[in-house]
Amino acid sequence: MTENVAYYDLPVNISTEAGALNPPGLKILKFIYPRLKAANIKGVYVYGIGAWGRAAPLNYLLARLAWNPDADVEAILDEYCAKAYGKGGPEINRMFRLLDAEVERHFLTFPDARYRLTTDMMKDIYVKNWDEVERLVRTAEGKVQDPDAKARLATIGMNLTVMHWNLRQYKLLDAPKASSFYLPDLTFFEFLKTHRGSLALHPTKAKNKTKTFRQKLALAPAKDVPATDPVTPFRLRGNQHIVLYPVGTGNIDVQFSSISARGKLVTYAVHGANSEEVTAGLMSAEVPIHLEAAGSPYFHLTISAGSASFMVNVRGGAWAVKQPSDSLDSKGLHLLNKVTPIYFHVPEQVASFHLSLQATPPGETAIATLFAPDGRAAATYDCSELPVDRKNIEVNPPDRGWWKIAIAPAPTGVVDDVWVQVGDELPGWFSLVPEQALSVAPVARP
C-alpha cells in the first residue's frame, strides 16, 4: 500500500527502575539493522533507555545505526567506550560485553523471559556477576584522570548503587556491606534526593495528582467496631491512597515491611489536609515515615507501587485505605497472598450497596463472608470458578455502621491476588485494623 514503512521494537531493553545496567545487544543489533535496510524500511522507532548511566552504549549504538544500518556494531561499541571513558574504556567495554553475553545466556535458557527485570534475572545475571562488574568499574575509575570521563563513569556507579540497594532489599547478596556500592537506607535516600532528575538515573519522583487532595474529608475514628476478629498479617499490592488521622497529641509513624518491589523503586508522597506536600521519598523497611501530628488535621499518603507489594503498620493514628478508582480496569482494594478481615463504614443514608470479590481461578481462588454490624452473615462469596462474585446488599436501618468481609481459602486453588470492591453507593475506604478504623466521607461543597 505504501513504501513509507517504519519499524518498531524494543529488542534489547530491560525495563526497570532498579539500576540494572542494560547490555548493548550486539548480536541482535547486527541482525536487525541490515535486514531493515534490505527490506527498504524508511525509519525506526526503537526504544533506548532514559537512564543514560545504565545504557549509554546502547543509546549511542541505536543513534548511529539509525543513520547507517551497515555500520560495524562491534567497532561502534569500541569507539564509544574509548571516547567516553578514556583510559578506563577497556574495562567498561569488557563489563558491557560480559553483561551482553550473560543476558543472552539467560534469555536462551529461559525463553519465557520478557523485557521487564525480574527477581530471576537479578539472581542469574547481576548477582552472579556482581563481583566482576564491581571490579571492572572500580579499576576503570582508578585509571581515569579526565574529568569528563570521570563524570561518565560516575553515572555507571550511581546505577550500581541503586542496583545494590535493590539486591539488598531482596536479600540476594551474601555480604552486602562488603560491596563498595553499599549505602545504608538513610544515606541512600539522601543520595537519591541529591541526584533527583539526573540524566544518569531513572526518574524517582512520585507521581502525585494534587487535585486528589483538594476534596475536604470528614473523618471519624471508630469508637467501637463490632464483631471484630484478630488482625492477621496482610499484604497490599499496587498503588495505594491512605488517609492518616492523628490520635491524641502524639505523632504518626508508618512502617513498611516485606517489600517485594519487582524491579521498581516504590515511591511515596505525603500531603496535608491543605493539599501541600509534607514529605516524599522511597519506601524502605529500615526507615519509617514520621509525621508530626501538629502539622495537619490529617494526611494523605500516596504510594506509587506499580506491581510491587508490601506490608504496612501504622502507629499513633487511625487510618483507612481507598480502593483505586483512577482507571477503568480498577478492580478494588488489592491484596496479595496474605489477607485479614476488612472493615468498611456504611453511612446512614445508604439503602443498599454492591460489593464484589475477585480472584483469578482456577489457580488463584478465594471465598468470603460478609458480616453485618450485628454479627450475622449477610452474604457469602465464592471465586472458586468464577473470577468475580458481585452482590447487591440491602441495608436496613439497624445495619448502618461498620461491616466486615472475611476472606478465606477456597476448597481448591490458593489465595494469592484477590480484590474487594464496593459500588459507588459507598465512599470506598477500608480499614484493616479495627482498633485504628477510620470512617472517611467527602465534605459536600456549599
N, C-alpha and C positions, 0 to 999 in steps of 0.2 A: 504493500500500500504506500510505502514511503521509504526513501533511503535515509531519512533523518532518525536513526535509531541510536539510543544511548543504552548504556549497561549499568545496572545497579547491583551492588553486592557489599557484603562485609566479610570478606574471606579470611582475614587474619585479625579479627577484632575480638579481644577478650574483654567483655563488658563488666566493669567493676568500679567501685569507689575505694577498694581496699589496697591500692598502691601496687598491684601486681605488674611487674614490668612486662610490656607487650612485645613479643618477638616480631621480627620483620617479615617472616613468612616467605623466605627466599624462593623455595621451590614453587609455592603457589603463585607468586607474582610472575616468575619465569614462565609458568604455564599459561596464565590468563592473558597477559597483555599482547603477545604476538598473535594469539588467536583472535582477539578483538580486532586487531588491525586487519588480519586476513579476512574477517567477516565484514569488513567495511563499517564497523561501528564508529559513530561520529563523536561520541562523548562518553564519559564515565561519571557515575555518582557512587564512589566507593568510600566507605567510612574510614576516616582517620581517627585519631584519638585526641580529645580535647586537652588531656593532661600531657603536655609535651615531656614532662620529666620521666614518664614511663614508656614513651613511644615515639620519641623524636626520630629515630632512624626510619621507622615505618612511615611516618608522615612525609619525610624527605623523599623516600622511595616513591610513594604514591604521586607526589607532585612531579617528580622527574619523569616517571613513566607515563603520566597523562600527556606530557609534551612529546615524549619519544618512546613509544611502546617497544621499540627494538633495542633500547638501551641495555647495557650489561648490568644486570641486577647485582651481581657479586661486586663489581667494580664500584657501583654507586654506594653500597654499604661501606666498602673500604674507604672511599673518598670522604664520606660523611664522618666516620669515626676519626679519621686523621685530621680533618679540618676542625671538627667540633671539639675534640678532646685533646688535641695536641699530643704531647709525649705520653699521655695516658690512653691514647687511641687504641693501641694493640690490645690492652686488657679489656676495654669496653667492647671492642669488636669480638673478642673471644667470648665475653659474657653473653652478648646478644645471640651469637651463633650457638652457644650452649643451650640457651633457653629455646631457641628455634628448634633445635633437634629434640629437646625434651617435650616441647608442646606437640611436635609431630608424632613422637612416640606415643604420647598419651592419647591423642585422637585416633591413632590407628589401633591402639589396644582397646579403647573404649569408644566404639563407633556411635554410641548414643550421646556422647558429649556434645554440647552446644556452645554458643558463644558467651554465655554468662559464666562467670567464675563460680565454681562450686567448692565445697569442702574437699571432695576427692581430688580436684585439680590442685588445691592448695597443698595437700599432702604429697601427691605424686610428682608434682613439678617443682614447686617452690621450696617446700620443706626439705625435700630430698637433695636439692642443690643449693641450699641456703649458705652453707659454709663457703663453698667455692665462689658463689656470686659476691658474698661479702669480701672475700679475699681479693678478688679481682678489682672491685670498686675501690677498696682502701689502697691497694697497690697503685692504681692509677692516680689516686689523689696524692700519693707521696711523690709521684714523678712530675706533676704538673706545676708550673710556675705562672703561666699566662693567666691573668685574672678572668678573661672571658671563658677560657676553657675550665677554670675552677668553678665559675658560676654554672656552667652547663653540667659539670659533674655533680655539683651540689643538688641540682634538680633530681638526679637519679637517687642520691642519698635521701632526699626528702620523701620520695615514694617508698624507698626501702624502710624508712622509719614508720610510715603508715602501714606498710605490709607487715612489719614485725609486730606492731600493736595488734593488728587483726589476728595474726597467727597465735599471738599470746592469748587473745580472748577465747580462741578455740582450743587452747591448751594443746597445741600441736608441736611446740618446741620443748625439747628435753631440758634445756638450760637457758631460758630466755634472757636472764640477766647477764649471761656471758657474751651476748652479742653487743657489738659497738653501736648498734642501732636501737638498743633498748632505751625506753623512756618510761618512767612511772606515769600513771594516768594524769596527775595534775600538771606535770611538766609537758606531757604530750598534748594536753588541751591548750596550754599556752602556746606551744609550737604551732598548732593548727590556727589559733587566733592570729598569730604573727604572720602566717602565710595565707590568710584568707584571701581569695581572689587571685592567687598566684597562678601564672600560666603553667607552673610545674605540676599542680595538683588538681584533682577533680574538685569542682566547687563543693564546699561543705556547709554553706548557709542553708538553714532550714527554710522550706517553702511555707510561708505563713500568709494567710488571707486575713488581713486585719478587719475586713468587713464582717468576718465571722464573729468578732468580739464586740461589735458595736451594739448588738442587741442586748439590752439590760436584762438581767436574770433575777428572778425571785427564788431565793434559796432557803431551805429549811432543813437542818439536821433532824433526822428521825429521833423522836423521843423513845419510841418503843416499836420495834419491828416484830410482829407476832410470828409464831411458828418458825423460828429460825433453826438452822442446822449449823453444826461446826463448819468453819471455813477450812476447805482443803486446798492444797497448792493449786494455783491456776496460772495459765499462760495465755497472754494476749498475743494476737498476731496482726500485723499490718498497721496502717496509720491510725492514730488514736487522738481523741479530743477529750481531755479530762478536766473537770472543774473541781477546784480545791477550795474548801471553806475553812478558815482558821477556827479552831475551837478553843475558847478561853483566851488567855493572854500569851500563850506560847507560840512557837514558830512551827512551820511545816517542813518536814523532811520527806523526800521521795527517794526511795532506794530501789534500784533495779538489780535483777539477778537473772541467771540462766539465760543470758542473751545469746540468741542464735542469729547472727547478723546476716548470714547468707551473702557475704561479699559486699554488703552495704555499710557505709558509715551512717549509723542511726542517729539522727539529729533531733533536738527538741528545742522548743521555744516557750517561754512563759510570758503571758501578757496579764496586766492587771485589769480591774473592772473598767478602767477608763480606756482600754484597748492599747495602751502604751506597752512596749516591750520592757520586761523586767530583767530577763536574762535569757541566754541561749547557749547551747553547747552540744556536746556529743555524749550519747548515752554510755554510761560506764557502770560496771559493777563495783568499782572501788570508790567512786566519788558521788555521793548523793546530791540531789538538788536541795538547796537550803533556801527557804523563803521566810522573810521577816513578816510576821503576822500584821504588824502595823503598816506594812507597805500598801495594802489594798484590802477592801472588804472580802474579795475572793479573787482567785487566779484561774486563768485558762492555761492549761498545759497541753500543747500540741506536739505530737510525736510523728516524725516522718520516717516510717519504718519499712515501707515497701512490703516485701515478703518476709521480713525479719519477725522474730517472735521473742518474747521476754516475759519475765515475772516482775511484778511491781508491789511495793509495800509502802504505805503512807503512814507517817507518824505525826500527830499534832493537829489533825483536821479530819473533817468529813469530806467525802469525795464521791463523784459519780462519773461514769464514762458514757459518752454518747455514741449510739450506733452510727456508722458512717452513712452520709446521705448526699455526698458530693459527686456521685456518679450514678449513671443509670443501672450499672451492674452491681451496686452495693447490696450485699446480702444480709447486713445486720452486724451485730457485735460478733467478732471473730475470735474464737478460742482454739487453741491447738493442743491436743493430747491430754492436757490436764485441765479439768473443769471443776467448778464449785457451784453451789446454788446461787442463782441470780435473782436479785430483788428489784422491783420497779414500783413506782407510785402511780396509782390511778386516781385522778382528781375527782372532785365532787360532781362536776358537770358531765362526766363521761357515762353514757348509757351502754356502750359496747365498744369493744376493740378487737382488732385482729392481731394474732401472734403466730409466728411460724418458727419451726425448727428445720434446719437444713444440714445435710451431710452429703457425702458422695459415695453411696452404696454401689456395689455390694461390699467393697473392701473397707471403706470408712463409713461407719454407721453410728447411730445414736438413738436412744429413746428418751422421753422426758415426761414429767408430770407437772402440771400447773396447779398451784395451790392458791385458793382464795384467802383473804385475810383471816377468816375464822378457822383455817387449817384444813378445810375439806378439799378433796381433789376435784378441781373444776374441769379438767381436760387431760387427756393423755396424747402423746405424740410418738410416732414411730417412723424413723427413717432407715428401716432395715432394707426396704426395697425401693421406695420412692424417695427421690432426693429432697423433696420439700413437703412438709406436712403443715398446712395452714388452716387455722380455725378462727371462727368469729366467736368471741366470748361475750355473753350477756352480763351486764353489771347491774345488780340490784342495789338499792341504797345502802344496805349494810356491807356491801362488798367494796366500797370505795376505801382506798387506803393502800397498804403495802401487799403486793402479790409476790409469789415466789415460783420460779421454774427450776426444777431439779433435773439435771441431765445425768443419764446413766448409760452404761454399755448396753448395746442391743444383744440379743441371743447369738447373732452372727456378726462377723467383722469386728473392727476395733474403733474406739473413739479417737479420732485424730482431728482433722479440720471440721469444725462444727460452728454453725451460726445461729444466733437468736435475733429475731427481728419483730418489732411491733409496728402496727399501722400508724397512719397519720393522726389517728384519734388521740394518741399519747405523745408526750414530748420526746420520747426516745432515749431517755437517760436510764442507765442501770447502775446499781450498787452491788458490789461483790463481797463486801464485808459489812454485815448487818449493824455492827457496833459503830460503823462510820457511814451509815447510809445517809444519803442526801437527796432530797426531792428538788428538782430543778424545773422551772417553768419560765417561759419568756414573759417579760412585763409588757402588757399592751401599751402601745403608744397612744397618747391623747389625741 
